[in-house]
Amino acid sequence: MFQALLEKHATNRAYKKTVDDCLAVLFCGFPEDLLPSLRQRVGDWSLLRQGQAEGTNARTCSVQVAILLIRKIVASMGEQERHDLAQAFVRDDASNPAYRGFKYLFRVVEHLQVPPALVKYLKTEVAGQLRGMSQPAIFNAWVESQIDGSMGRLRERCLAEAGFKKDLWQ
């Protein structure tokens, strides 16, 4: 019984370390003191325990925690700062430090081998937060994009199976 307890503790520690490491890399493009202060405000330990209990991969859990942290980052910005960041995304303006941080985060998340839908949600979350959208509106926008993407793939597959070319269908 004591051995099982030690093994569980080691598993919990390894899971938390993996999430911590992923978050450190995801937020590497932001100021050094940002991540620790955000994590204190969010209290992500309960999310880690929940993710682990549900069998969520530690990398996936780290992206889920990152989404919560992003909400705090954008919520702490003033209206002008959000506008400037949104414009930096439109112009691909690397002179904006927040833009550089988010751009780095987006590049890193692509390499974490998490579900593509989660990566898409992360990006939808940032865009929605910058636009001042509510959480339900952000979620609905993501769902619609997932449905549109699925329908497009289904349409392409049906056309290919039927032997049609794209331009004949349009």
N, C-alpha and C positions, 0 to 999 in steps of 0.2 A: 504494500500500500504506500509506503514511504517512497519507494522507487517510482511509482506512478505519479505521485505528487511532484517529485523532482523533474520527471519527464514533462509533465504539464507545464511546470514553471519555465523550463527551458524552451518549450514550444512557444509559450506566450512571449517570452523575452525575444526569441528569434523573430516572431511576427512583428512585434513592436519595433525592433531594430530595422527590419526591412522597410516598414512604413516610414520610420524616421529618416532612413537613408534616402528613400525615394523623394520624400518631401524636401530634404536638404538639396537634392539635385534639382528638383522642379523649381524651387524658389531661389536658386543660385544667382539668377539674374537680377534679383531685387536687393535692396540694402540688407546688410548682414543682420541687423537687429529686428527686421520686420517679422521673420518667421517665428522666433520665440515669443514675441509679444502677441502675435495673432493667435498662436496656439494656446496661450494662457487664457485669452479672451473666449476662445471657442470651446475649450475643454474637450478636446478630441479623444480622450482616453475611452470614454463610453462608446464612441463610434468605432474605435479600434476593437474593443471587446465584442461589440455587436457584430462587426464584420467577420471577426475570427469565428465567433459562435455560429454564424450562418454559413461558414465555409468560403467566404470571399477571399480571393487571392489577395495577398498583402499589397501587391502593386495596384490592383484595382481599388483597394481600400484607400491607398494613399491618394489616388486621383479623386475619390469621393471626399476625402478630407480637404484636398486642395480646392475643391469647388466651394466648400464652406468657408475656407480662408479667403478665397477670391471675393466672396460676398462681403466679407469684412473690409477688404482692401477698397473695393469700389464704394461701399457705403461710407467710408471715412473721407472720401473725396468730395470736394465742393463741386457745385454745378459746372463752374468754368474748367476745373481740373478734369472732370469727366468729359466735357466737350473737347478739350485739348487732346485728351487721350484718344477719343473717337476719331478726331481729325488726324492724329498721328497714324492710326490704323489705315485710314483712307489714303493718306499720302506716303505710307511706309516710311515714316519719319523717325529715324533712329536717334535723333537728338532728344527725344522725349524719354526720360529714364523709366517711367512706368511702362511705356510701349516696349522698350528693350527687355524689361523683365517678363512681360507677358509673351513676347515673341520667343524668348528663350524657353519659357515654360511650354509653349505649344510645340516647339521642336523636340524637347525632351519627352513629352508625353507620347509622341509618335513612336518612340523607341522603347517604351515600357511594356509593350506587348499586352495591352489591356484591350477590352472589346472596342471596336471602332465606334460603336454607338455611344460609349462613354466619352470618348475623345470628342465626338461631335457635340455631346451635351456640354462638355467643358467649354467649348468654343461658343456655343449658343448662350451659355450662362454669362460669359464675359460680354458678348454683344448685347444681350438683354439688359444686363446691369448698367452698361454704359448708356443705353437708351432710357433707363429708368422704368423698365417693365416690371410688373409684379412677378412673383415666383410662379403662380399659375399660368400667366401669359408666357413666360419663358419656357415652361414645361410644354405647353400647348404648341409653341413654335417648333420646339424640338420634335414633338410627336408628328406634327405635320410634315416636317422635313424627312423624318424616317419613313412615313407613309409614301410621300412623293418619290423618295429614292427607291423604295421597294416596288412601287407601281412601275417606275421607269425600267427597273431591271426585269420585272415580270413581262412588261411589254416587249422589251428587246429579246427576251428568251422566246416568247410566243412568235415573234416575227421570224426569228432565226429558225425555229422548228417548222414554221410554215413555209420557209424558203423565200420570204419577202425581204426586200431590201428596205432600209430605213426610209429612203426618200420616196418610195412608192406609198408608204403608209401616211406620210405627212401631207 
